[in-house]
């Protein structure tokens, strides 16, 4: 496997990032996960725009989009595969052992791993921990992911693939790596970005292509919803057949199934929507 690091391709076995990199020592970094189909990235422009928003929100220098695109193209060419998870990681770079940043500039890593298509439906759980909709990192896709690691481990212990959070005021927010949609009275709803959820790329396209409404929702909307589905880079649109102990028989339901078809068709027609 060949990855991009420090301006060029390197073998993954020998590539090294400094133990003093701020992304390692204090989680001072951002990232994007991009779906790659037969060596072609999906929605790369939107991902790079969000990478920049995250960088500015964290106070990092703006990433050079041309450099990142070149790195992505080089990694995709060097590692052919039918379906891949491409990870762009951008950190504060070499720094001191504390919160202050160094002055050597950021680190850019682009790596690619092979993946498989997700199942059409999955199980999720809710967790007692909350998203802080007013935090300094709210809405930024940072490498500070330990909360998600803990919640996802709990989901796996309970036979689920995702954990869903409420925010500090009890509103439905998001998953560890996904956005959540519910169908109420036949209409699709999803929490607004103001809830503290990440402005997901697949979320935005799903809202645009299905006419879903952005709505403040209590967490117990999951108990009343006729259908529930998740969106993310590698899930696309994925139905939910169980929330905690509540079964949703027949998933994907008709509204979710239509959303899945629409997303598959529209994303297939344009790889950079």
C-alpha angles and dihedrals in degrees: 000000000000122000135184116246132157096354102318149050118281135176109264091228093059102030112113135188118200117264084229094059108130090226088064101038100044107003092254098160147086134219147186130210113211127190113230120199116193090338096313122111120229121228092349094159092056091047092051091048090053091046088058093048090051092048093051091046090054093044095247123141114270110267116242104247093202091054092047092048090050090049092049092049092049093050093046092050092047094050111041115193137146097241124014142176107223115196122199111194122186119180141177089260130220110357146151124284094268143049096292113099126234125233102237095095133246130312120235122198127175118186135169132208130182118247140174133235113277122243116266091246139022144180125252136187133204119235132209095235120092140221114237105230090191100046126124091248097043111134094010122115098225134166089243091105104142093113089056092048091055095045094045091050089055090050092052091049088058097047096259133121098214142032122214125213134205118211126242093279095050099260122140107260122165148297129267090268105359145061121240130225129188131196114223120177089347095305126113117235133179131180114265121245087252087071088073097258123137115262092244119205093222089043092056093048091047092051090048096046100040103033092239115176123236104228137168103244132186115234090249089066082090088066093052102038119114089210136009129196140173131220130200141136095275099027094051097185111344126180122229118224097179135030110189102308096339115104120209101200119207095027124199089056121199097271093047092044090054091049089051092051093046093050093048092049097044095044090048091054095052124025093190105039 
